[in-house]
Amino acid sequence: MNTADMTAKIADGQGFIAALDQSGGSTPKALKGYGVEDGAWSTDEEMFGLIHDMRARIITSDAFAGDKVIGAILFERTMDGQAGGKPVPQALADKGVVPFLKIDKGLEDEANGVQLMKPIPGLDELLARAAKLGIFGTKERSVINLANPQGIAAVVKQQFEVGQQVLAAGLMPIIEPEVNIKSAERAEADRILLDETLKALDAMPGNDKVMLKLSLPAKPGLFQPLVDHPRVLRVVALSGGFGRTEACAELAKNPGIIASFSRALLSDLRQQMTDAEFDKALGDAIDEIHAASTQKALVAA
């Protein structure tokens, strides 16, 4: 797939984006969910080797294909690794799956009800290397815990500044200002985020588009203006701590938004499974998430 093919697939593809991008802090939890206990590794290299083996098993599974999984977000080490004897971005592209790269380096401490991204040193060099490896786009995550207008405005400003740096490198940014779904101020935070994001989209220079990765809104359909915005290529949703069944039910209430799930995709997979068991569990999860991304429920206004 060339860039035009990838752009068309992400814009119009009837599927969802898999998030395979757990990084250092979240890797032990991801491995534990996969049935690998803490004592199974003694160094970070061994830990990252185990999580890479899990991701390679997913990517090379017959159940993981571009008809339902239209994209996949990778951790940097995964981008640099191999799956099935091929560089991971090439292995994905060969299956019709568009590769993305997680670029943020984690979160700052909370201030004004939000957690901004930490600085991303060497970003231009990383983006250039990613482009050479066939990566189509990137993803960067911030977190909104409270409905603080000043904090949310700062999150959106930082996200779009990094997004412009990604666009300048010829890649597609996925802007991810996650609203904490456990927040008592979730609904109001959603509304403030919508307003700030619309302002940022309207102020974008040139004609480039961005993608948005958002928490599923407390009010179904709230983000429709973002889905319809001419500067947005696609809106995708994170599961945000919902189990897969609940995440899929909420997703199905939001027309035009597709999934970009991590835990909700991987929750039934275990290292100890046979290949047949693994493929079936992965295939069942993919089918459920694909249906919620492409078959929307009727929700009363």
Buried (B, 14 or more C-beta within 10 A) or exposed (E): BEBEEBBEBBEEBEBBBBBBBBBBEBBBEBBEBBEBEEEBBEEEEEBBEBBBBBBBBBBBBEBBBBEBBBBBBBBBBBBBBBBEEBBBBBBBBEBBBBBBBBBBBEBBEBEBBBBBBEEBEEBEEBBEBBBEBBBBBBBBBBBBBBBBBEBBBBBBBBBBEBBBBBBEBEBBBBBBBBBBBEBEBBBBBBBBBBBBBBEBBEEBEEEBBBBBBBBBBBBBBBBBBBBEBEBBBBBBBBBBEBEBEEBBBBBBBBBBBBBBBBBBBBBBBBBEBEEEEBBBBBBEBBEBBBBBBBEBEEEEE
